[in-house]
Amino acid sequence: MTRARPDSTDRWSQEFGARLREIRLARGMSQRELSMACTLSQPFISDAEQGRTNPTLATIRELADALGVVPSALLASSSSPIDLVG
């Protein structure tokens, strides 16, 4: 019996969610505070952090702006330093 390989989209969503949570917590923000800083709902942010959604580029940009980081910071591995905006 062969094991199914995890879908790369699922793995990417999990990694993105972990990085989003890491940066949010580093900023001392709750999910609710982050949702209030952008137009995204708290349940969406929760789903994103748990890898249950695949955010669009516009959503990634909005989250990055609300967190004060460059969008690529949300796409980096969790061991990467957090790049701040300007």
N, C-alpha and C positions, 0 to 999 in steps of 0.2 A: 504494500500500500504506500502510495506517495503522498507526501504532505503538500497541500496547496501553498504556493508562495503568497505571502501577504501582498496585497495590491499596493503598488508604489504610491498611489494617491492616498490610500489610507495611512500609510507610513508617513507621508509628507504632512497630512492633516494632523496626525499625532504630534509630530515634531514642531509644527507651527503652533499648535495649541500649548505645548509645553513652554515654548519660547515666549508666547504671548503672556502666559501666566507668570513666568519668571520676571519679565519686564514690568508687568502691572504691579506685582508685589514689591519689586525693587523701588518703584515709585510710591509705594505706600498707599496704593489705591485699591478700593474694593471694586468688585464687578459693577456694582451700582454706580459708583463714582465715575468709572470709565464710561459706562453707558450714558451718563449725564453729560460727559465731556464730548460726546459725539452723537450721531443719530441712530446708533444701534441699541437694541434692547438688551437688558441684562440676561434674559434667557439665550439670546443669540451669542453673547460673549461666553456664557457658560458652555454652550454647545461647541463653540470654536476652541475653547481651552481643552475640552475633552476630545477633540478631534472628530466631532460628529458633523462637521460642516466643512465645506470647501470654499473659503472666502474668495471673492473676486479681487482683482487688482485695486479697484476703487475702495473696497472695504479695507484692504491692507493699508492703503494710503490714509484712510480715515482713522484707523486705529493708531497708526504711527504718529499722525498729527496730534491726536488726543494724548498720547503717551510722551510726546516730545522727543521722538527718535526718528531716524531716517527709516524708510520702509524696509530697506535691506536688513536692518537689525532684527526685524521679525522673522526673516527668512534664514538667519544664521543659526548655527548650532548653539546649544545652550552654553557651551564652553567659550564662545566668542565674547569679546567685550561689547558692551552696549554703546552704539554710536548715537550720540545726542545730535539733535538738530542745531545747526548754527551756533 
